[in-house]
Amino acid sequence: MDCIFCKIVEGTIPSKKVFENEQVVAFHDIQPAAPVHILIIPKKHMASMNDVQEGDWALLGEVQRAAQTIAREQGVAESGYRLVNNCGKDAGQVVFHLHYHLLGGENLGPLLA
């Protein structure tokens, strides 16, 4: 499989990690769209939200729990942050490994212009 996020999980591509446990890893986005821009991914490869199966829902709960922890650690929990999952190319998904963007550190404004 030629998935850049799977390579980050296995350690063959470096990343600036901010969180890691048995099921989830999070790291700084290399093209940040906000002062705080962290990517949160399950270590298990799933191409998108459409590939989540019945046994994966607890894993997605772990991703949400990681987001809460990371927001606190990054200092944006109180001021506010956005957690975004793009599903499919028309939604802007570029890397086809399920992931969430945690964005914060400034007033992000409306979701769509």
C-alpha positions in Angstrom: 0.0 0.0 0.0 1.3 3.4 -0.9 -0.4 5.5 1.8 1.6 8.4 3.2 -0.2 8.3 6.6 0.4 4.5 6.9 4.1 5.3 6.4 3.9 7.9 9.1 2.3 5.3 11.4 5.0 2.8 10.7 7.7 5.4 11.1 9.2 5.4 7.6 8.2 9.0 7.0 9.0 11.5 9.8 6.3 13.7 11.3 6.1 16.2 14.2 3.9 14.1 16.5 1.9 15.7 19.2 0.0 12.5 20.4 0.3 8.8 20.0 -1.3 5.8 21.7 -2.0 2.2 20.6 -4.7 3.2 18.1 -4.3 6.8 17.2 -1.5 9.1 16.1 -1.6 12.9 15.6 0.9 15.3 14.1 1.3 18.8 12.7 0.0 19.4 9.2 2.8 20.3 6.8 0.6 22.9 5.2 -1.2 24.5 8.1 -4.5 26.4 7.5 -4.6 27.8 11.0 -2.1 28.6 13.8 -2.9 25.2 15.3 -3.5 22.5 12.6 -3.1 19.0 13.7 -4.0 15.8 11.8 -5.5 13.0 13.8 -5.6 9.5 12.3 -6.4 6.0 13.3 -3.4 3.7 12.9 -5.7 1.3 11.1 -6.0 2.1 7.4 -9.5 3.1 6.2 -9.6 5.2 3.1 -12.5 7.4 4.2 -15.5 7.6 6.5 -17.3 5.5 3.9 -15.0 2.6 4.8 -15.8 2.6 8.5 -17.3 -0.7 9.5 -19.3 -1.9 12.5 -16.3 -2.9 14.5 -14.5 0.5 13.9 -16.9 2.8 15.9 -14.9 2.4 19.1 -11.8 3.4 17.3 -13.4 6.6 16.0 -14.3 7.3 19.6 -10.6 7.1 20.4 -9.9 9.6 17.7 -12.5 12.0 19.3 -11.0 11.4 22.7 -7.5 12.2 21.3 -8.9 15.4 19.7 -10.2 16.6 23.1 -6.8 15.9 24.7 -4.9 17.5 21.9 -7.1 20.6 22.0 -6.3 21.0 25.7 -2.6 20.5 25.2 -2.5 22.9 22.3 -4.3 25.6 24.3 -7.4 25.9 22.1 -9.9 23.9 24.1 -11.3 27.0 25.8 -11.1 29.5 22.9 -12.5 27.0 20.4 -11.4 24.7 17.7 -12.8 23.0 14.6 -12.6 19.2 14.0 -13.1 18.4 10.3 -13.3 15.2 8.3 -13.3 15.5 4.6 -14.9 12.4 2.9 -14.1 12.1 -0.8 -12.5 14.3 -3.4 -15.4 16.7 -3.8 -15.2 17.4 -0.1 -11.5 18.1 -0.4 -10.0 14.8 0.8 -6.5 14.6 -0.6 -5.0 11.7 1.4 -7.2 8.7 1.3 -6.6 7.5 4.9 -9.4 8.6 7.3 -8.2 11.6 9.2 -9.5 14.6 11.1 -8.1 18.2 11.0 -8.0 19.9 14.4 -7.9 23.6 13.6 -7.7 26.5 16.1 -5.6 29.3 17.5 -7.6 32.1 15.8 -11.2 33.0 15.0 -11.9 30.6 12.2 -15.0 32.3 11.0 -17.9 30.6 9.2 -17.3 27.1 7.8 -18.1 28.1 4.2 -17.5 31.6 2.7 
